[in-house]
Amino acid sequence: MKTADILTHATLRGFLTEEAYHNAVFNVLFQAGETPIPARYDKAGNCEICGEAGRCPGWHTPDDLEELL
């Protein structure tokens, strides 16, 4: 499954830091049976996988990478 599909069904709210949010996303993906892949960012700060900057979840699934190929 794609990260966005998994996160649509998760309840993620009220994080004080970006790190706390990224940790929660990792846990949700792992519990969904996926292998979380860390986001990679370009020099402008945009994720090379999803293209987002401030809205990138920090982790992605292998299905997200398949779209890049």
N, C-alpha and C positions, 0 to 999 in steps of 0.2 A: 504494500500500500504506500501511497505517497504521504509525506509528512502532513500536508494540509488536510488530507482526508482523516488522518488519525486525530489531529488536533481539533478538528471540527467537533468531535464527540467527547473531547476532554474538557474538564472544568479547570481552567488556569486563570486565576485572578489574584490581584493584590500583591505583586512582588515588589520588594523595596529596591532590589538591584537587578541589573541585567544578568548577572551571574546566577542569581537565584532562579530567574525565569529559565535560563538555559539548562540549569540542573533539573528543573521540573520537566522540561521538554524531553531531556535525555531519558528520564525515568518513565515518562508516558510512552515513548517510542520503544524502550526496552521491554516494558510490560506488555506491549502489543505484539511482541515477538520479532521485532525488527532489530537490525544491527545499526545503531546510530553512527552516522558519519559526520565528523565535525565540519562546520561551514568553513569555507575558504574565502577570504576577502581580498579584493584588488586594492590598488593604491588609493582609490577614491572612497573606500569603505563599503563598497557594494559586494554582496555575496556572489561568488562566481557560480553558484549552483542555482539559487532562486532569483538572483538579481536585485534583491531587496537590501536596504541598508539598515534602517532602524526597525524594520518589521521582520527581519530574518530571525527564525527561531533558534539559530545557533547550531542546530543539528538537522541532518537530513537522512532519508532512507535510501537504500540502493535504487529504488524505483525512481527517485528524483534524479539520480545521475543518469539513468537510461535516456531521459529526454535530451540530455546534452550531446549524446552520441549520434 
